[in-house]
């Protein structure tokens, strides 16, 4: 997958645009206390840069070197700073309870590794810290057949359900749990009607 993402992010345009994800921007903007946020599988930095503009201290990672280069260029364009690491999840070395918030925006992992990855990432979040997730829901395959440009993993096993994520992130008090049909206008590769799930919760 690293080669796939390096190729996609090597294009001159930003694959998913430079505007933040709508759900992420709405929720993160309303959190009063701005601390440290970890952006998982962050890609070209649109959400990380937005968080930095809102006053967050941003740490991000992705497996793509091309993604990092684009993200740092975007941060420079908006005169903000982000700490960006190129790494697979297994190689991350963040401290337990290091971050005040954790965001996974369209961070889809293989089914056999998903739960372990989510639980590893959750250890980096402080008690009381906020978890934010937007991802494609399992019904999204219907939308992909109607419109391939809407994006999302081609493997249905990499699509998510609310129940799966609640089990992955045990020990969270969820205040948003919703499945929605939304119109995506995110760059070249998230365009059209999609089934998504949205989660927000605090670590107990």
Beta strands, then each sheet from edge to edge (+ up, - down):
strand 1: 36-40
strand 2: 57-62
strand 3: 82-86
strand 4: 99-105
strand 5: 125-136
strand 6: 172-186
strand 7: 190-203
sheet 1: 3+ 2+ 1+ 4+ 5+ 7- 6+
end
